[in-house]
Amino acid sequence: MRPGGRGGSLWLVLGLTIALLFLHELGWLQPLEAILTVPLTPIQRLVADLGRRAVEGIEFLREVRDLQGEVQRLRAQVEALETENLRLQELAAENAELKGLLGLVRENPQRTFVAARVIGYETDPYLRALILDVGTRQGVREGMPVVTRGAVLVGRIAAAEHTRSRVRLLTDAGSMVGALLQGTRAMGVVVGRPDGFLLLDLVAPEEAIVPDDVVLTSGVGGQIPRALVIGRVAQVLPVSEPFRQALVRPAVDPRRLTAVLVLTGFPGMETPETP
């Protein structure tokens, strides 16, 4: 290449560029530009369409990400609301139970009660018991009856410590309570069974036992008041000399209780012996 050749080419390109710009401004290149633009139009449209779709794709991915975040937020909100709803249901059930106990206290002003919360449940082949959060400090003594709303008998205090006590449930095999049939007025005793039912026993053979009859406490013995609800006759057993028997379904499932009342005093009550 001769010296000065590169510099000459640059000047030539610069000159052509200036000339083309000048001709473009004068409008003399429009026919040529139109001819050159026609083949490029489909390509331009394709490039524009691809660009638009790329932008739309990016926007779609952004929207999907935002929707996923919104779904997660709503799911967490639903779970929180479900948890709150369960808590409110439990509070409503507990409130209804406490209202029932309060109503029992108001309906029996001649009796004295100690309110207690159930803090444990014990069960094995030989013992069925509730653990309460009250004891001798609150005036609870062995032998005192424990009731729930509806004047239902749950059991009796089997042992009392300073701040807690154990309730022997009616279904415990060692439990025995004097009973009275509301309909026929027949009397007997109710003893616990390991299958969760109660056995009505020692009913005189001439007395009638009717299925679904309400079984109440008889008040015999002076340590449990009369007319507390025990349950209902579920099945009359075949006559067995010298007494009649029946299976009794308890009026309450003690495992569902959260609060009870210890009956510490009532008219005619014999004070349980303190060990």
C-alpha positions in Angstrom: 0.0 0.0 0.0 1.3 3.4 -0.9 1.9 5.9 1.8 -1.1 8.1 2.3 -3.5 5.4 0.9 -5.3 4.9 4.3 -5.7 8.6 4.8 -7.1 9.0 1.3 -9.7 6.3 1.9 -10.9 8.0 5.1 -11.3 11.3 3.3 -13.3 9.5 0.5 -15.7 7.9 3.0 -16.1 11.1 4.9 -16.8 12.9 1.6 -19.4 10.3 0.5 -21.1 10.5 3.9 -21.4 14.2 3.7 -22.7 14.0 0.2 -25.4 11.4 1.1 -26.5 13.5 4.1 -26.8 16.5 1.8 -28.8 14.6 -0.8 -31.0 13.1 1.9 -31.8 16.6 3.3 -32.7 17.7 -0.3 -35.0 14.7 -0.7 -33.2 13.4 -3.7 -32.6 10.0 -2.1 -36.3 9.2 -1.2 -36.9 6.9 -4.2 -33.8 4.9 -3.4 -34.6 4.8 0.4 -38.1 3.6 -0.4 -36.7 0.8 -2.6 -34.2 -0.3 0.1 -36.9 0.0 2.9 -39.4 -2.4 1.3 -37.3 -5.6 1.8 -36.4 -4.6 5.3 -40.1 -4.0 6.5 -40.9 -7.7 7.2 -37.6 -8.1 9.1 -38.4 -4.9 11.1 -41.8 -6.2 11.9 -40.4 -9.6 13.0 -37.8 -7.9 15.2 -40.5 -5.6 16.6 -42.8 -8.5 17.2 -40.1 -10.5 18.9 -39.2 -7.5 21.1 -42.8 -7.0 22.0 -43.2 -10.7 22.9 -40.1 -10.6 25.0 -41.4 -7.6 26.9 -44.7 -9.4 27.4 -42.9 -12.5 28.6 -41.0 -10.6 31.1 -44.1 -8.9 32.3 -45.9 -12.3 32.5 -43.1 -13.7 34.6 -43.2 -10.7 36.9 -47.0 -11.1 37.3 -46.6 -14.8 38.0 -44.1 -14.0 40.7 -46.3 -11.4 42.2 -49.3 -13.8 42.1 -47.3 -16.5 43.8 -46.3 -14.1 46.5 -50.0 -13.0 46.9 -51.1 -16.7 47.1 -48.6 -17.4 49.8 -49.7 -14.3 51.7 -53.4 -15.3 51.4 -52.6 -18.9 52.4 -50.8 -17.7 55.5 -53.7 -15.4 56.3 -56.2 -18.3 55.9 -54.2 -20.5 58.2 -54.0 -17.8 60.8 -57.8 -17.2 60.5 -58.4 -21.0 60.8 -56.3 -21.1 63.9 -58.1 -18.1 65.4 -61.4 -19.7 64.6 -60.5 -22.9 66.4 -59.3 -20.8 69.4 -62.6 -18.9 69.4 -64.6 -22.1 69.2 -62.6 -23.5 72.2 -63.2 -20.3 74.1 -66.9 -20.4 73.3 -67.1 -24.1 74.4 -65.3 -23.2 77.6 -67.4 -20.2 78.2 -70.6 -22.2 77.8 -69.2 -24.8 80.3 -68.4 -22.0 82.8 -71.8 -20.4 82.3 -73.4 -23.8 83.1 -71.4 -24.1 86.3 -72.3 -20.6 87.3 -75.9 -21.3 86.7 -75.7 -24.4 88.9 -74.2 -22.3 91.7 -76.9 -19.6 91.4 -79.7 -22.2 91.4 -78.4 -23.8 94.6 -77.6 -20.9 97.0 -77.9 -23.3 100.0 -74.9 -25.2 98.7 -71.3 -24.2 98.7 -68.9 -25.0 95.8 -65.2 -24.6 94.9 -64.6 -24.1 91.2 -61.7 -26.2 89.8 -60.0 -26.7 86.5 -59.2 -30.2 85.2 -55.4 -30.5 84.8 -55.1 -34.2 84.1 -56.9 -37.5 83.4 -55.7 -40.9 84.6 -57.0 -44.2 83.4 -55.8 -47.8 83.7 -57.6 -51.1 84.4 -57.8 -50.3 88.1 -58.2 -46.5 88.3 -60.1 -43.8 86.5 -59.6 -40.3 87.9 -59.4 -36.6 87.1 -56.7 -34.3 88.5 -57.9 -30.9 89.7 -56.0 -27.7 90.5 -57.6 -27.3 94.0 -56.9 -29.0 97.3 -57.1 -28.7 101.0 -56.0 -25.1 100.7 -59.3 -24.3 99.1 -61.3 -26.5 101.5 -61.5 -29.6 99.4 -61.6 -32.9 101.4 -61.7 -36.6 100.6 -65.2 -37.9 99.9 -66.7 -34.6 98.6 -68.8 -35.0 95.4 -67.6 -33.3 92.1 -70.3 -32.1 89.7 -70.6 -30.4 86.4 -73.3 -28.3 84.7 -76.7 -29.8 84.6 -76.2 -31.0 88.2 -74.4 -34.1 86.8 -72.3 -36.1 89.2 -68.7 -36.7 87.9 -67.3 -38.6 90.9 -65.9 -38.0 94.4 -62.6 -36.7 95.8 -60.4 -39.7 96.4 -57.4 -37.8 97.7 -56.7 -34.1 98.4 -53.3 -32.5 98.6 -52.5 -28.9 99.4 -53.2 -27.4 96.0 -54.5 -30.4 93.9 -56.8 -33.3 94.3 -57.8 -36.6 92.6 -61.3 -37.4 91.6 -62.4 -41.0 91.5 -64.8 -41.1 88.6 -68.1 -43.0 88.6 -66.8 -45.3 86.0 -63.9 -46.4 88.3 -64.3 -50.0 89.4 -64.0 -48.9 93.1 -66.8 -46.3 92.8 -70.2 -47.0 94.5 -73.1 -44.4 94.8 -76.6 -44.8 96.1 -79.1 -44.5 93.1 -82.7 -43.6 92.5 -84.6 -44.2 89.3 -86.6 -41.0 88.5 -89.5 -42.8 86.7 -90.2 -45.9 88.8 -88.6 -44.5 92.1 -86.7 -47.8 92.5 -83.6 -47.6 94.5 -80.2 -49.4 94.3 -76.5 -48.6 93.9 -74.4 -47.7 90.9 -70.9 -49.2 90.7 -68.2 -48.5 88.1 -67.2 -50.8 85.2 -64.0 -50.9 83.2 -65.9 -50.6 79.9 -67.1 -47.1 80.7 -70.6 -48.1 81.6 -72.1 -48.2 85.1 -73.9 -51.1 86.7 -77.1 -50.4 88.5 -77.3 -53.2 91.2 -79.2 -54.2 94.3 -82.6 -53.2 92.9 -85.4 -55.2 94.6 -86.8 -57.9 92.3 -90.3 -56.5 92.5 -89.2 -53.1 91.3 -89.4 -52.1 87.7 -86.4 -50.9 85.6 -87.4 -49.1 82.4 -84.9 -48.4 79.6 -83.9 -44.7 79.2 -85.1 -43.9 82.7 -82.9 -41.2 84.4 -80.7 -42.4 87.2 -80.3 -40.0 90.1 -78.4 -40.0 93.3 -80.5 -41.2 96.2 -78.8 -39.1 98.9 -78.4 -42.2 101.1 -75.4 -41.9 103.4 -75.4 -38.1 103.6 -72.2 -37.5 101.7 -73.8 -36.9 98.3 -77.0 -34.8 98.0 -80.1 -36.2 96.5 -81.2 -35.9 92.8 -77.8 -35.3 91.2 -77.8 -36.8 87.7 -75.9 -40.0 87.2 -77.0 -41.2 83.7 -79.7 -43.2 81.9 -80.6 -46.8 81.8 -79.0 -48.3 78.7 -80.0 -51.9 79.0 -82.0 -53.9 81.5 -80.2 -57.2 82.4 -81.9 -60.5 82.9 -83.3 -61.0 86.4 -80.7 -62.4 88.7 -81.9 -63.4 92.2 -82.1 -61.8 94.6 -81.7 -58.4 92.8 -82.3 -56.8 89.5 -79.6 -55.1 87.5 -79.1 -52.8 84.5 -76.4 -51.0 82.5 -76.3 -47.3 82.9 -74.8 -44.8 80.4 -73.0 -42.0 82.3 -74.5 -38.5 81.7 -71.1 -37.0 80.9 -67.8 -38.0 79.4 -65.2 -36.9 81.9 -62.5 -36.7 79.3 -64.3 -33.7 77.7 -64.5 -31.7 80.9 -62.2 -28.7 81.5 -63.8 -27.3 84.6 -65.9 -28.7 87.4 -67.3 -27.8 90.9 -66.4 -29.5 94.1 -69.5 -29.6 96.3 -68.0 -28.6 99.7 -71.3 -28.2 101.6 -75.0 -28.8 101.4 -77.9 -29.1 103.9 -77.7 -32.4 105.7 -74.2 -33.1 104.5 -72.1 -35.4 106.7 -68.6 -34.0 106.9 -66.2 -36.4 105.3 -63.7 -37.8 107.7 -60.2 -36.3 107.4 -57.5 -38.9 107.2 
